[in-house]
Amino acid sequence: MSFMLEAKGLEKRFGAVVAASAINIGISAGERVSLIGSNGAGKTTFVNMITGYLKPDEGRITLDGRDITPLDPRAITRLGVARSFQIPQLYGDLTVLDNMLVANACHDQRLSFWQPARRTSAIARADVLLERFRLSEHRERRVAELPGGVRKLLDIAMALTGHPKLLLLDEPTSGVSAEEKFPMMDTIMAALGQEKGTTVLFVEHDMDIVERHAGRVIAFYAGRIIADDRPAIALATDDVRRYVTGELLQE
């Protein structure tokens, strides 16, 4: 079976700390996968290796059969990998629309230095995404004036301007109130559902969100994978209940 994204034998150490050990994962196009685990379990290390910000000590990562392990982050982005961050990476003094246009200019390989970012086609694409993420009412507002949840939605919308084949979301609901997190994640997944073929990996600590939106769960502990299955099965394993959700410790 061929996978869109595949990691084989990934190993990563920081001194005596094992951040990744024997990581073997195959992900098919269009999957919705949640990465779970306590802080320091290895989730972010795995994401950073996919995006090229970290290089594994051993092993390799392929995207559509191409080895991307030695590539730098910019080259991996050009191959169709996009990422949003736990703390949104935005331009506070620019409007929501201008942030979208800057993101589009960064992703569009056809643009030369002299071509304007405010092209009709780019604005049309931005407006489509703003509508999907329910951000149209904020179109002309400065980002610095926006609440945290709206900034997170904008960060993800910006990541989609380049039509990525793989989107990595780093804790999309962190810092959002309990009342806001479900509507916000519903909006995100509904918007992503309109991006044909986009594969989504999202790091998440809220198991209710995971159960509601993931088709598959990969659980990490101490740099190792301790579960990889459908949410109902993965979340019920003893290792996940002990090391991730803490349920066994409470019994």
PyMOL commands that set and color helices and strands:
alter all, ss='L'
color gray80, all
select helices_A, chain A and resi 43-50+73-78+96-107+120-132+136-138+143-145+148-162+178-192+207-213+231-234+238-243+247-250
alter helices_A, ss='H'
color red, helices_A
select strands_A, chain A and resi 5-14+17-27+32-36+58-63+66-67+81-84+166-170+199-203+216-221+224-229
alter strands_A, ss='S'
color yellow, strands_A
deselect
rebuild
show_as cartoon
